[in-house]
Amino acid sequence: VASPALGMIGAILLLGVIYRGFSRLHRRQATALFRNLQRLSAMYMAFSHGRNDAQKAMGVLTVAVAVYLGQE
């Protein structure tokens, strides 16, 4: 029950900090900055998703090896 409320409060506070921090930039400068920051966040998201996929495959291979070695 508390987690969604805390998440919403944290998001509102973070949005306020970002708004106040970048409110003095001209629209063109802010657009260019946030465009590049969005590219950076997309690269990080792709990297983290790929990293999790490799862990899943290693888990399946580990179980297969354990089953194979357990048969002897």
Buried (B, 14 or more C-beta within 10 A) or exposed (E): EEEEEEEEEEEEEEEEEEEEEEEEEEEEEEEEEEEEEEEEEEEEEEEEEEEEEEEEEEEEEEEEEEEEEEEE
